[in-house]
Amino acid sequence: MATTYAQFDGDSASEAEVLEHARKLKGKRLRDVIPASGRVSESKPGDKGAVGQLVERAFGLPRSSDQRPDFGAAGIELKVVPLKRSARSVRSKERTSVTMIDYGALVDESWPTAKVRKKLQKILFVFCYHVDKGNPLDTVIEATVLWTPQADLLPQLESDWSVVQQKVLDGLAHEISEGDGRVLGAATKGAGGGRLVDQPRNPAIRAKPRAWALKPALTTWLYEKERAGKLPVVTLRDALKLKATESFEDAVLRRLQAYEGRTLGQVAKQLNVPLSKAKSGAAVLVRRAIGVLDDKASIEEFRERGIQIKIVPISPAGRPYEAMSFPKFNHMEVWKEEWEESDLLQQLNRMLIVPLVRSARKTPKEKQVWGRAFFWSPTADQLNGIECEWRDYCRRIQAGEANQLPGASQTKYIHVRPHARDSRDTEQAPRVGQVVKKCFWLNQDFIAHILESGS
């Protein structure tokens, strides 16, 4: 039986009233907070937009394409974020679309008055587990978060917006890439990118329709903070006492470059940190070097931007000793992913790469030498190449070829190979039964290229 929550009038509610209503909905199934009259057209299994429409009903909002905020009186946008559970964690399944990009209007906009800037001022995120099969009415509201971009994040959002605007100004809207933004991306809309549309500065070439979208790293981080309560968090701007105009990435690199050319043993001694023999020992030193004293704390700037620390062992000549692995994928799920919402693309968003020079492959950790660190994100061309190879692997896995996938010698950017405890560490794969667990790896030659161009 529906509760009185469904009688809520979201459009006229104040911010405090919206948040109180959100608190009441937390943990409830949608069918329990929506009257029967609001369920009919939104309760079909498999309807991708059904959950979003039902959440609108739960907040007393009518379906509307109006540009006004969803909660009109409170000036708050409503965004539903589907969650995806993996063996290791829970994350946002996809980017969160904010508003369509109007290429014609974009060329005349400035950031302070940009349409997307207004849409980002205040958002209520509603987190639910993704419903693939079954009735969307059984979806449970797991958490809600009211979000306003912090001052530290606004320059990044503006930078992401500016990169896309500049491409449109240059007549290159057809070259916009998912890699153009760190937090705010330009996501394709419609199956296969949708029908092409005109761009104002280059009528000869049409472009894919796109929408401004927040990347999953940000919404995943917001969900984790909400669920974990008093999660230990370090903000680099506070830890390093940065000025408002200072780039935290530049500050991080300055801190790391102070140790360049020293052995890990020397670095550990200077930082007064025991050098752990564990695989994560070097990463702990990196965190200490950039001002993070709590080994268990999350770095705010890294988590909301999806930045990963990657330690890369290299030879004195600069050649990586090995490929770079990513977390295991699920053979039964990976081929169902869309590229722009794939686990691999999210893992590639941004990396802090710290090379460690070893005179030999098995040089003791304390004698390994700290190299020149740098931040890296794949270029548009690199992303296109990685996407092509990823799609080929997914096609082969779906076709039952999980035991005979191409190796690194047959690809340019990525390859797939086992990432398991032993030969008994297996899982189900399409059409072939049990196979050893695997993950994607960046090829050694590609890493060598990254090192050469980044350092």
N, C-alpha and C positions, 0 to 999 in steps of 0.2 A: 504494500500500500504506500502511495506517495506521501511524503511528509509535507509540512507547511513550508519547507524551504523553497519549494517550487513556486510559491506565490511572491517571491522576492522580485522587486522591480529594479533591475540593474541599471537602467538608464538614468533614473533619478536619484540613485543612492549616492551617499557621500563616500569618501575614501574609507573612513572608519567602518561604515556599514558594509561596504564591499568586503573588507578584510574579515569582519566578523562572520559574514555569510560564508566566506571561503573556509574559515575555521570550522564551521558546522558541517560543511560538505566533506571535509577530509576523512578518509576511511570509508566513505559511503559508496555503494553501487549506484550507478546512474539511474537504474530502474526504480530505486527507492526514493529518489528525490525529484522525479519528473512525473507529472500527471499523465494519464493515458492519452490525453488529447495532444500531447507534445511528442509522442513517441513514434507514431505510425510511419512517417516517411523517413525516419532516421534510424530505424532498427534493423535494416537488412544486413545479414552477415556478408562480409567481403566489401562493403561500401567504405572506401578509404576515408571519406569525409564525414562518416556517420558520427564518430566519437566527438569531433569538433562541434558538430551541430547540436549534439546532445548536451555537451558541456555548456553551450550557449543557453540552451533551455534551462539547465540547472541553475544558471545565474540570472534567469528571468530576462534574457536578451532575445529580441527577434532577429531573424536572419536579415542581414542588410549589407549592401555594398557601399554604404555611406562612408565618406572619408573622415567623419567625426570619430573620436575615440569610442570604443565599444561601450564603456561605462561613461556616458556623456557628461553627467554632472561632475564626476570625479576625475575626468580627464585621463582615464586608464585604458590601455589596450588589453585585450584578452588573447593569450596564445596558449594553445594546448601542445604539450611536448610528449610524444610517445616515447616510452622507455624500452630498452632492449637489455635483456639479461644474458651475460656470458658466464663462462666458468669462473672467471676472475673478478668480474665487477658488473655494475649496472651503469649504462650510459644512455644518453639521448640517441634515439634511433636515427634521427635525421636533422637537417638544418631547420631552423624556424623562420618561415617566410614572414617578412614584415610588411612589404608593399611592393607592387609592381614597379619596374623601372620604366619611366616614360623617357625614351631617348631624346625626343624633341624638347621636352621641358627641362631635362637635365642640363643641357648646354647653357641655359640661362640661370641656373640656380647657383646660390652660394651656400656653403655649409650651414651657417647660422639659421638660415630660413629654409633649408632643404626639406622636402616632404618627408623623407625617411628620418631626418633628425627629429622632427616633431613626433613621428610614430614611436621613436625610441625613448621619449622623455619619461614614460612610466608604463611598465608592462606587468600585468599579473600573469605569471606562468603557472599553468595547471599541469601537473605531471601525472601520467597514467601509463600503465604497461600497454604496449602495442597489442592490438587485437587482430590476429590473422584469421582465425576461425572462431566460430561461435557468435553469440549475439553481442553487439556493442553495448547494449543496455546493461550487461554484466560487468562492464568496465568499472574499476574502483579508482576514485581520486586518491592518489598516493600522497601528494604534497602540493602546496601552493606557495609561491614566492612572489612578493611584490618587488620589482627591480627597477632601479633608476641607475643609469651609468655613472660610476664614480668619476670624479674629476680626472683621475689618472688614466682612465680608459678612453676618455673623449678624444684625445689626440690620435689614438690608434683608429678609432671609428672614423674620424675625419680623414686620416691618411688613406684608409681603405676606400672611402667614398671618392676621394680625389683621384686615386689611380684609375678608377672606372670612368669618372667624368672626363679625365684627360684623354682616355682612349676614344671616347665618343667625340670629343672636340677634334681629335686628330683623324676622325673618319675611320676608326678601327674598332667600332662596336662589335664587329664579327670576330675580333681577336680577343675579346674579353674571356678571361679564364677563371676557374675556381681558385686558382693560386694567386689571384690579384689581391685578395684580402686576407688579413690575419684573423680578424674577428667577424667583420661584416663582409660577406661574400655576395657575388652576383650569380645567383642560382638559375639554371635553366628551368623553364616552366613548360609543362605539357609533355606528352609521350615523345621521346626522342628529341626533346628540345622544343617541340611545338612548331607551328608554322612560322616561317621567317617573316620579319617585319622590316619596314624602312628605317634607315638611320639618317639623321639630318645632314651630316657632313660628307656623306659618301653614298648618294642614291644608287650608284651602280652595283653596290654589294649590299645585300640584305643580311640582317643579323638575327640570331636566335632571340626570342623573347626571354627576358630575365626578370627576376625579382630580387630585391635586397633581402638577404637572409642572414640571421645570426648562426654562426657555426656551432656544431654540437659540443665542442669543448667548453664553451661558455655555459650553456644550459646544463650540461652534465655537472659542472663544478657548482652551479647554484643549487642543484638538487642534492649533491653530496653534502654541502654545507648545511642545508636545511635538515637533512636526515641525521647527520652526525652530531648535531648540537654544538658542543664546545670542541670543535675540530681545531687542532693546533695549526695556525696559519701564520706565515711570515710574509710581510709586504716589503719588497726590496726597496721601495721608495723610503720607507721608514728605517729599515735596517742600514741602508747606505746613506741616509740623510740627504736624499737628492732634492734639488730644487724643482719647482713645478715645470720648468722648461727643459730639464735634463732627461735624456733618453735612458731608460733603465738598461736597455741592451748595450748601449755604449759604456755605461758604468760597469756592467758585468764584464765586458771584454777588457776594460782597463784593469780591473781587479785580477783577472786571470792572466793577463799578459805580464803582470808583475812576477809571476812564478815561471815564466817561459824559460826553458833551457836548464831547469833544475830537475834533479831526480825526485821521484815521489818520496823517497826517504827524507830528503832535505825539506821538501814542502811540508811533510807531516810534522817534522821537528819544528819548523818555523811556526806552524799553526797550532802546535802543542796538541796534536791529535794522533792517537795510536794508528798505525797503518794496518788496517785489517787485511787478512789474507783472503777474505771473501771476495767474490767477483765484483761486489758493489763498493769495494774499498776505495777505488779511484773516484767514483761518483760522490762519495761522502766528502772526500777532500775538495772536490769542485764546489760542493754546497758550502763548505766552511770558508773557502776562499772568497766566495761572493757574499759572505756575511750571514749565512744561515747557520745558526748555532744549535738549533734543535734538529736532530737527525730524523725525527718523525714528523716534523712540520711540513705542510704543503706550502709551496711558493705561489702566492696569489697570482702574480703576473704570469707565471708559467702555466698554471692550471687553466686560467680563463682564456688564454691564447693557444692552448694545446701545445706548448713547447716541451719537448723531451730532451733530456740530457743524454747524449750518445758518446761513449768513450770508444775511440777507434785506435787499436794497436797498429802501428806502422813500422816499416823498416827504416833504416837511416836514409834510404833513397826516397822515402815517402810513399812506398807501396803498402797498401793495407794487407795485413796478414790473413784476413778472413772477410767473408761477406757479412752484412749487417742483418740480423734477424729481427722479426717482429713477432708479436704474440701469435699463438696457434689459432688457426681458423677451424671452423666446423665444416667438414666436407658436405654435409647435408644442407647447410645454410648458405655458404659463401656464394654459390652460383645464383642464388635468388636475389642477391643484393643489387641495387642500382649503384653505378660507379660513384655518383656524387654523394651517396649516403653510405658508402662502403667503409668498413673498418680500416682498410689499408690507406685510403685517402686521408682519413682523419689522423692516422699515425704519421703521415708525411707532411702535415701542415707546417710545422716549424721545428727545427732542431738546433740545439746548442751542441756543436761538435767539438770535442776536445781530443786531439791526437796525442797518443803516447808512443814515443819512439823507443823501440826495443832493438838492441844490437842483434838479437836472435829471437826466434819465436818464443823460446822459453826463458827469456831473461827474467830474473827475479823481480818482483814488483817494486822493491825498494830502489832498484837500479834503473827502472824505466824513466825516461825523460819527458817532462811536460812540454808539449808542443804549442803551436799558436792556435788558440781557440777562435771559433767564428760561428755566427748564426747562419743557417741555411734553410731555404725553402725551394722546392723545385720550380723551374721556369715553366712557362706555358707549354713550350715544346717538349720538355721532359715529362710533364704531366700527361700530355697527349700520348707520348710513347709508352709510359707506364700503364696508362689506361688500356691501350691496345693489347699489351701483353697480359694484363690482368683479365681482360675479357676473354682472351684465348684460353687462359688457364681455367676460367670458370666454365667455358663451353666444354672443354675437355673433361673436366670433373663431372659435369652433368651427363656427358655422353658415356660415362663409365670407364674413363681412362686415368683414374686416380693413381694407378700403379705404373703408369708409363708416361709421365709428364716430361716435357722438355727440360733439359738441364741448363745451367748458366751459359754454357758454350753456344747455346742456340737462341739466346736472347741478349738484348742490349742493356736493359735496366733492372729487371727483377727475375727471380726464378723461384720455384717451389721445391723444397726438399724436407725430409723428416726433421722434426723438432720434438723428439719424444724421449722418455726415460730409457727405453730399450725397445726391442722388436715386439714385445708384448703390450706396449702402450698403444692401443689401437682404438678406432672408432668406425662407425658405419659410413660408407661412401655409396653414392648412387650406382646401382647395377653391379657392383663388384663385392659387396659385403664389407668385411673388416679390413681396414688398411691402417698402416702406421700414421700417427698424427703428424701433421705438417704445418708449416707456416711459410709466409713470403719472406724472401731475402733480397736485399739490394746486392747486385752483382759487384764483385771486387773491382772490375774495370770501371764501373760507374762510380763507385766510391773514390777510386783514384782520381777520376775526373773532378769530382766534387772537391776533394782535397786540394787539387791543383788550382782550381778557380777560386776556392774560398780562402785559402791561406796566402 
